[in-house]
Amino acid sequence: MNRCAPDVALLVPVPLVHVEDGAEVCARQGKVAFGSRAWQLFRELDALRHDRPVEVYIYASHSPGTTCDVTWRARYVRHVQSDGGAHPEGMRLRPPSTGFHPSDNRGHWAVFWEVEELERLPEPIAIGGLQGLGKPTAYARSFVPEGPVLIERP
């Protein structure tokens, strides 16, 4: 991932079931798309990255027994506007588990952010050791992201 933007990274929670299914889609299609309503954040990210990929640190959320650590990593390549809340390419790049939630692919998301090289980390990274972009100090040990945030690249 050495071609990535040098200063910015993305920290984002994604339900564990979608990350695991997304890893299979990514292996098969070369990338996977996750939905978000934070369209302004992704526009800001695209302005900061100057067309370079950005490291993504994923906190696998919504699963019993998950810790507040980053356990997955990927490389962000772009975001696309939704088409009526669905990805413009339909379900081709979406985790199959999102199909079980009717609103997830119809009217719910403003944008879809696409990543490649989605992989489980060999060792978790404590979220408390990460730092928000432009923030003077690292997050508190108890910080849990509720949506995507821009961070300083570790």
CYANA upper distance limits for C-alpha pairs under 8 A (distance plus 0.5 A):
  1 MET  CA     55 GLU  CA      7.89
  1 MET  CA     75 ARG  CA      8.01
  3 ARG  CA     52 ARG  CA      7.46
  3 ARG  CA     53 PRO  CA      7.41
  4 CYS  CA     52 ARG  CA      6.11
  4 CYS  CA     53 PRO  CA      5.23
  4 CYS  CA     54 VAL  CA      5.57
  4 CYS  CA     55 GLU  CA      7.12
  5 ALA  CA      9 ALA  CA      8.29
  5 ALA  CA     49 ARG  CA      6.01
  5 ALA  CA     50 HIS  CA      8.23
  5 ALA  CA     52 ARG  CA      6.00
  5 ALA  CA     53 PRO  CA      6.66
  5 ALA  CA     54 VAL  CA      6.03
  5 ALA  CA     55 GLU  CA      8.42
  6 PRO  CA    153 ARG  CA      7.32
  7 ASP  CA    152 GLU  CA      6.19
  7 ASP  CA    153 ARG  CA      5.74
  8 VAL  CA     48 LEU  CA      8.08
  8 VAL  CA     49 ARG  CA      7.83
  8 VAL  CA     54 VAL  CA      7.42
  8 VAL  CA     55 GLU  CA      8.36
  8 VAL  CA    133 LEU  CA      7.35
  8 VAL  CA    150 LEU  CA      7.21
  8 VAL  CA    151 ILE  CA      6.36
  8 VAL  CA    152 GLU  CA      5.47
  8 VAL  CA    153 ARG  CA      5.46
  9 ALA  CA     54 VAL  CA      6.08
  9 ALA  CA     55 GLU  CA      5.58
  9 ALA  CA     56 VAL  CA      6.38
  9 ALA  CA     57 TYR  CA      8.09
  9 ALA  CA    150 LEU  CA      6.42
  9 ALA  CA    151 ILE  CA      5.69
  9 ALA  CA    152 GLU  CA      6.38
  9 ALA  CA    153 ARG  CA      5.34
 10 LEU  CA     54 VAL  CA      7.68
 10 LEU  CA     55 GLU  CA      6.87
 10 LEU  CA     56 VAL  CA      5.17
 10 LEU  CA     57 TYR  CA      6.56
 10 LEU  CA    148 PRO  CA      7.33
 10 LEU  CA    149 VAL  CA      6.44
 10 LEU  CA    150 LEU  CA      5.34
 10 LEU  CA    151 ILE  CA      6.28
 11 LEU  CA     56 VAL  CA      6.45
 11 LEU  CA     57 TYR  CA      5.31
 11 LEU  CA     58 ILE  CA      6.43
 11 LEU  CA     59 TYR  CA      7.96
 11 LEU  CA    145 PRO  CA      8.18
 11 LEU  CA    148 PRO  CA      6.23
 11 LEU  CA    149 VAL  CA      5.83
 11 LEU  CA    150 LEU  CA      6.76
 11 LEU  CA    151 ILE  CA      7.02
 12 VAL  CA     56 VAL  CA      7.91
 12 VAL  CA     57 TYR  CA      6.92
 12 VAL  CA     58 ILE  CA      5.62
 12 VAL  CA     59 TYR  CA      6.62
 12 VAL  CA    145 PRO  CA      7.21
 12 VAL  CA    146 GLU  CA      8.40
 12 VAL  CA    147 GLY  CA      6.38
 12 VAL  CA    148 PRO  CA      4.72
 12 VAL  CA    149 VAL  CA      6.84
 13 PRO  CA     58 ILE  CA      6.13
 13 PRO  CA     59 TYR  CA      5.09
 13 PRO  CA     60 ALA  CA      6.32
 13 PRO  CA     61 SER  CA      6.29
 13 PRO  CA    145 PRO  CA      6.82
 13 PRO  CA    146 GLU  CA      7.16
 13 PRO  CA    147 GLY  CA      6.57
 13 PRO  CA    148 PRO  CA      7.20
 14 VAL  CA     18 HIS  CA      7.23
 14 VAL  CA     19 VAL  CA      6.89
 14 VAL  CA     58 ILE  CA      7.13
 14 VAL  CA     59 TYR  CA      6.84
 14 VAL  CA     60 ALA  CA      5.76
 14 VAL  CA     61 SER  CA      6.09
 14 VAL  CA     62 HIS  CA      8.42
 15 PRO  CA     19 VAL  CA      6.93
 15 PRO  CA     60 ALA  CA      5.86
 15 PRO  CA     61 SER  CA      4.92
 15 PRO  CA     62 HIS  CA      5.57
 15 PRO  CA     63 SER  CA      7.53
 16 LEU  CA     20 GLU  CA      6.66
 16 LEU  CA     60 ALA  CA      5.10
 16 LEU  CA     61 SER  CA      6.07
 16 LEU  CA     62 HIS  CA      6.96
 16 LEU  CA     63 SER  CA      6.71
 17 VAL  CA     21 ASP  CA      6.66
 17 VAL  CA     63 SER  CA      8.46
 17 VAL  CA     97 SER  CA      7.20
 18 HIS  CA     22 GLY  CA      6.10
 18 HIS  CA     95 PRO  CA      6.25
 18 HIS  CA     96 PRO  CA      8.27
 18 HIS  CA     97 SER  CA      6.37
 18 HIS  CA     98 THR  CA      7.28
 19 VAL  CA     23 ALA  CA      6.59
 19 VAL  CA     60 ALA  CA      7.54
 19 VAL  CA     95 PRO  CA      8.17
 20 GLU  CA     24 GLU  CA      7.41
 21 ASP  CA     25 VAL  CA      7.04
 21 ASP  CA     95 PRO  CA      5.60
 21 ASP  CA     96 PRO  CA      6.88
 21 ASP  CA     97 SER  CA      7.01
 22 GLY  CA     26 CYS  CA      6.47
 22 GLY  CA     32 VAL  CA      6.40
 22 GLY  CA     33 ALA  CA      8.31
 22 GLY  CA     94 ARG  CA      7.41
 22 GLY  CA     95 PRO  CA      5.10
 22 GLY  CA     96 PRO  CA      8.25
 22 GLY  CA    118 LEU  CA      8.40
 23 ALA  CA     27 ALA  CA      6.65
 23 ALA  CA     32 VAL  CA      8.07
 23 ALA  CA    118 LEU  CA      6.27
 23 ALA  CA    119 GLU  CA      7.33
 24 GLU  CA     28 ARG  CA      6.75
 25 VAL  CA     29 GLN  CA      6.24
 25 VAL  CA     30 GLY  CA      8.03
 25 VAL  CA     31 LYS  CA      7.41
 25 VAL  CA     32 VAL  CA      6.42
 25 VAL  CA     93 LEU  CA      7.02
 25 VAL  CA     94 ARG  CA      7.69
 25 VAL  CA     95 PRO  CA      6.81
 26 CYS  CA     30 GLY  CA      5.32
 26 CYS  CA     31 LYS  CA      4.73
 26 CYS  CA     32 VAL  CA      5.44
 26 CYS  CA     93 LEU  CA      8.18
 26 CYS  CA    115 VAL  CA      8.47
 26 CYS  CA    116 GLU  CA      6.85
 26 CYS  CA    117 GLU  CA      7.58
 26 CYS  CA    118 LEU  CA      7.15
 27 ALA  CA     31 LYS  CA      7.74
 27 ALA  CA    117 GLU  CA      8.39
 29 GLN  CA     92 ARG  CA      8.47
 29 GLN  CA     93 LEU  CA      7.53
 30 GLY  CA    116 GLU  CA      6.57
 30 GLY  CA    117 GLU  CA      8.06
 31 LYS  CA     93 LEU  CA      7.27
 31 LYS  CA    114 GLU  CA      7.01
 31 LYS  CA    115 VAL  CA      5.89
 31 LYS  CA    116 GLU  CA      4.84
 31 LYS  CA    117 GLU  CA      7.69
 31 LYS  CA    118 LEU  CA      8.40
 32 VAL  CA     93 LEU  CA      5.26
 32 VAL  CA     94 ARG  CA      6.44
 32 VAL  CA     95 PRO  CA      7.70
 32 VAL  CA    114 GLU  CA      6.04
 32 VAL  CA    115 VAL  CA      6.10
 32 VAL  CA    116 GLU  CA      7.08
 33 ALA  CA     87 HIS  CA      8.46
 33 ALA  CA     93 LEU  CA      5.88
 33 ALA  CA     94 ARG  CA      5.80
 33 ALA  CA     95 PRO  CA      8.07
 33 ALA  CA    112 PHE  CA      6.27
 33 ALA  CA    113 TRP  CA      5.93
 33 ALA  CA    114 GLU  CA      4.79
 33 ALA  CA    115 VAL  CA      6.99
 34 PHE  CA     94 ARG  CA      7.19
 34 PHE  CA     95 PRO  CA      8.35
 34 PHE  CA    112 PHE  CA      5.85
 34 PHE  CA    113 TRP  CA      5.95
 34 PHE  CA    114 GLU  CA      6.97
 35 GLY  CA    104 ASP  CA      8.44
 35 GLY  CA    109 TRP  CA      5.99
 35 GLY  CA    110 ALA  CA      7.94
 35 GLY  CA    111 VAL  CA      6.42
 35 GLY  CA    112 PHE  CA      4.85
 35 GLY  CA    113 TRP  CA      6.84
 36 SER  CA    109 TRP  CA      5.77
 36 SER  CA    110 ALA  CA      6.60
 36 SER  CA    111 VAL  CA      5.99
 36 SER  CA    112 PHE  CA      6.50
 36 SER  CA    113 TRP  CA      7.87
 37 ARG  CA    108 HIS  CA      8.26
 37 ARG  CA    109 TRP  CA      5.72
 37 ARG  CA    110 ALA  CA      5.30
 37 ARG  CA    111 VAL  CA      6.82
 38 ALA  CA     42 PHE  CA      7.25
 38 ALA  CA    110 ALA  CA      7.81
 38 ALA  CA    111 VAL  CA      8.04
 38 ALA  CA    147 GLY  CA      8.35
 38 ALA  CA    148 PRO  CA      7.87
 39 TRP  CA     43 ARG  CA      6.80
 39 TRP  CA    110 ALA  CA      6.71
 39 TRP  CA    111 VAL  CA      6.38
 40 GLN  CA     44 GLU  CA      6.67
 41 LEU  CA     45 LEU  CA      6.59
 41 LEU  CA    148 PRO  CA      8.23
 41 LEU  CA    149 VAL  CA      8.08
 41 LEU  CA    150 LEU  CA      8.33
 42 PHE  CA     46 ASP  CA      6.60
 42 PHE  CA     79 HIS  CA      7.29
 42 PHE  CA    113 TRP  CA      8.31
 43 ARG  CA     47 ALA  CA      6.83
 44 GLU  CA     48 LEU  CA      6.79
 45 LEU  CA     49 ARG  CA      6.62
 45 LEU  CA    150 LEU  CA      8.04
 46 ASP  CA     50 HIS  CA      7.15
 46 ASP  CA     51 ASP  CA      7.43
 46 ASP  CA     78 ARG  CA      7.95
 49 ARG  CA     53 PRO  CA      7.61
 49 ARG  CA     54 VAL  CA      7.51
 52 ARG  CA     77 VAL  CA      8.09
 53 PRO  CA     75 ARG  CA      6.62
 53 PRO  CA     76 TYR  CA      6.02
 53 PRO  CA     77 VAL  CA      5.67
 54 VAL  CA     75 ARG  CA      6.05
 54 VAL  CA     76 TYR  CA      5.55
 54 VAL  CA     77 VAL  CA      7.48
 55 GLU  CA     73 ARG  CA      7.71
 55 GLU  CA     74 ALA  CA      6.59
 55 GLU  CA     75 ARG  CA      5.24
 55 GLU  CA     76 TYR  CA      6.67
 55 GLU  CA    153 ARG  CA      7.99
 56 VAL  CA     73 ARG  CA      6.03
 56 VAL  CA     74 ALA  CA      5.54
 56 VAL  CA     75 ARG  CA      6.03
 56 VAL  CA     76 TYR  CA      6.65
 57 TYR  CA     70 VAL  CA      6.53
 57 TYR  CA     71 THR  CA      8.19
 57 TYR  CA     72 TRP  CA      6.63
 57 TYR  CA     73 ARG  CA      5.28
 57 TYR  CA     74 ALA  CA      7.25
 58 ILE  CA     70 VAL  CA      5.84
 58 ILE  CA     71 THR  CA      6.83
 58 ILE  CA     72 TRP  CA      5.49
 58 ILE  CA     73 ARG  CA      6.33
 58 ILE  CA     74 ALA  CA      8.35
 59 TYR  CA     68 CYS  CA      7.41
 59 TYR  CA     69 ASP  CA      6.48
 59 TYR  CA     70 VAL  CA      4.98
 59 TYR  CA     71 THR  CA      6.55
 59 TYR  CA     72 TRP  CA      7.35
 60 ALA  CA     66 THR  CA      7.54
 60 ALA  CA     70 VAL  CA      7.66
 60 ALA  CA     71 THR  CA      7.23
 60 ALA  CA     72 TRP  CA      7.91
 61 SER  CA     66 THR  CA      7.33
 62 HIS  CA     66 THR  CA      8.33
 68 CYS  CA    126 ALA  CA      7.64
 68 CYS  CA    127 ILE  CA      7.20
 68 CYS  CA    142 SER  CA      8.22
 68 CYS  CA    143 PHE  CA      8.40
 68 CYS  CA    144 VAL  CA      6.86
 69 ASP  CA    124 PRO  CA      6.37
 69 ASP  CA    125 ILE  CA      6.02
 69 ASP  CA    126 ALA  CA      5.20
 69 ASP  CA    127 ILE  CA      5.83
 70 VAL  CA    124 PRO  CA      6.02
 70 VAL  CA    125 ILE  CA      5.46
 70 VAL  CA    126 ALA  CA      6.79
 70 VAL  CA    127 ILE  CA      6.80
 71 THR  CA    120 ARG  CA      6.44
 71 THR  CA    121 LEU  CA      5.87
 71 THR  CA    123 GLU  CA      7.67
 71 THR  CA    124 PRO  CA      5.37
 71 THR  CA    125 ILE  CA      7.19
 72 TRP  CA    118 LEU  CA      7.62
 72 TRP  CA    119 GLU  CA      6.13
 72 TRP  CA    120 ARG  CA      4.81
 72 TRP  CA    121 LEU  CA      5.69
 73 ARG  CA    117 GLU  CA      8.37
 73 ARG  CA    118 LEU  CA      6.30
 73 ARG  CA    119 GLU  CA      6.02
 73 ARG  CA    120 ARG  CA      6.85
 73 ARG  CA    121 LEU  CA      6.98
 74 ALA  CA    115 VAL  CA      6.56
 74 ALA  CA    116 GLU  CA      6.44
 74 ALA  CA    117 GLU  CA      5.69
 74 ALA  CA    118 LEU  CA      4.69
 74 ALA  CA    119 GLU  CA      6.76
 75 ARG  CA    115 VAL  CA      5.69
 75 ARG  CA    116 GLU  CA      5.79
 75 ARG  CA    117 GLU  CA      6.54
 75 ARG  CA    118 LEU  CA      7.53
 76 TYR  CA    113 TRP  CA      7.78
 76 TYR  CA    114 GLU  CA      6.46
 76 TYR  CA    115 VAL  CA      4.83
 76 TYR  CA    116 GLU  CA      7.10
 77 VAL  CA    113 TRP  CA      8.33
 77 VAL  CA    114 GLU  CA      6.38
 77 VAL  CA    115 VAL  CA      6.05
 77 VAL  CA    116 GLU  CA      7.60
 78 ARG  CA    113 TRP  CA      6.42
 78 ARG  CA    114 GLU  CA      6.00
 78 ARG  CA    115 VAL  CA      7.89
 79 HIS  CA    111 VAL  CA      6.97
 79 HIS  CA    112 PHE  CA      5.90
 79 HIS  CA    113 TRP  CA      4.62
 79 HIS  CA    114 GLU  CA      6.33
 80 VAL  CA     87 HIS  CA      8.27
 80 VAL  CA     88 PRO  CA      8.39
 80 VAL  CA    111 VAL  CA      6.04
 80 VAL  CA    112 PHE  CA      5.86
 80 VAL  CA    113 TRP  CA      7.03
 80 VAL  CA    114 GLU  CA      8.50
 81 GLN  CA     87 HIS  CA      8.12
 81 GLN  CA     88 PRO  CA      8.23
 81 GLN  CA    110 ALA  CA      6.76
 81 GLN  CA    111 VAL  CA      4.97
 81 GLN  CA    112 PHE  CA      6.97
 82 SER  CA     86 ALA  CA      5.74
 82 SER  CA     87 HIS  CA      5.68
 82 SER  CA     88 PRO  CA      6.69
 82 SER  CA    109 TRP  CA      7.04
 82 SER  CA    110 ALA  CA      5.91
 82 SER  CA    111 VAL  CA      5.42
 82 SER  CA    112 PHE  CA      6.97
 83 ASP  CA     87 HIS  CA      6.53
 83 ASP  CA     88 PRO  CA      5.96
 84 GLY  CA    106 ARG  CA      6.90
 84 GLY  CA    107 GLY  CA      5.80
 85 GLY  CA    104 ASP  CA      8.37
 85 GLY  CA    105 ASN  CA      6.49
 85 GLY  CA    106 ARG  CA      5.27
 85 GLY  CA    107 GLY  CA      4.08
 85 GLY  CA    108 HIS  CA      5.62
 85 GLY  CA    109 TRP  CA      5.34
 85 GLY  CA    110 ALA  CA      6.59
 85 GLY  CA    111 VAL  CA      8.26
 86 ALA  CA     90 GLY  CA      6.95
 86 ALA  CA    104 ASP  CA      8.30
 86 ALA  CA    105 ASN  CA      5.06
 86 ALA  CA    106 ARG  CA      5.71
 86 ALA  CA    107 GLY  CA      7.08
 86 ALA  CA    108 HIS  CA      8.25
 86 ALA  CA    109 TRP  CA      7.49
 87 HIS  CA     91 MET  CA      7.57
 87 HIS  CA     94 ARG  CA      8.34
 87 HIS  CA    105 ASN  CA      7.64
 87 HIS  CA    111 VAL  CA      8.34
 87 HIS  CA    112 PHE  CA      7.01
 89 GLU  CA     93 LEU  CA      7.70
 90 GLY  CA     94 ARG  CA      8.15
 91 MET  CA     95 PRO  CA      8.06
 91 MET  CA     96 PRO  CA      8.01
 94 ARG  CA     98 THR  CA      7.55
 95 PRO  CA     99 GLY  CA      8.23
 96 PRO  CA    100 PHE  CA      8.24
 97 SER  CA    101 HIS  CA      8.28
 98 THR  CA    102 PRO  CA      8.49
 98 THR  CA    104 ASP  CA      6.53
 98 THR  CA    105 ASN  CA      7.64
 99 GLY  CA    104 ASP  CA      7.61
 99 GLY  CA    105 ASN  CA      7.51
101 HIS  CA    105 ASN  CA      8.19
102 PRO  CA    106 ARG  CA      7.24
103 SER  CA    107 GLY  CA      6.80
103 SER  CA    108 HIS  CA      6.14
104 ASP  CA    108 HIS  CA      6.12
104 ASP  CA    109 TRP  CA      7.66
105 ASN  CA    109 TRP  CA      7.91
125 ILE  CA    129 GLY  CA      8.15
126 ALA  CA    130 LEU  CA      7.85
126 ALA  CA    141 ARG  CA      8.20
127 ILE  CA    139 TYR  CA      7.52
127 ILE  CA    141 ARG  CA      7.38
127 ILE  CA    143 PHE  CA      7.43
127 ILE  CA    144 VAL  CA      7.97
128 GLY  CA    138 ALA  CA      6.93
128 GLY  CA    139 TYR  CA      5.29
128 GLY  CA    140 ALA  CA      5.54
128 GLY  CA    141 ARG  CA      4.54
128 GLY  CA    142 SER  CA      7.27
128 GLY  CA    143 PHE  CA      6.92
129 GLY  CA    138 ALA  CA      6.35
129 GLY  CA    139 TYR  CA      7.01
129 GLY  CA    140 ALA  CA      8.42
129 GLY  CA    141 ARG  CA      7.90
130 LEU  CA    138 ALA  CA      5.85
130 LEU  CA    139 TYR  CA      6.48
130 LEU  CA    151 ILE  CA      7.62
130 LEU  CA    152 GLU  CA      7.85
130 LEU  CA    154 PRO  CA      7.43
131 GLN  CA    135 LYS  CA      7.07
131 GLN  CA    136 PRO  CA      8.38
131 GLN  CA    137 THR  CA      6.69
131 GLN  CA    138 ALA  CA      4.57
131 GLN  CA    139 TYR  CA      6.14
131 GLN  CA    151 ILE  CA      6.09
131 GLN  CA    152 GLU  CA      6.17
132 GLY  CA    137 THR  CA      8.32
132 GLY  CA    138 ALA  CA      7.35
132 GLY  CA    139 TYR  CA      7.64
132 GLY  CA    149 VAL  CA      7.84
132 GLY  CA    150 LEU  CA      6.58
132 GLY  CA    151 ILE  CA      4.59
132 GLY  CA    152 GLU  CA      6.36
133 LEU  CA    150 LEU  CA      6.00
133 LEU  CA    151 ILE  CA      4.70
133 LEU  CA    152 GLU  CA      5.25
134 GLY  CA    151 ILE  CA      8.39
134 GLY  CA    152 GLU  CA      7.85
139 TYR  CA    143 PHE  CA      6.62
145 PRO  CA    149 VAL  CA      7.89
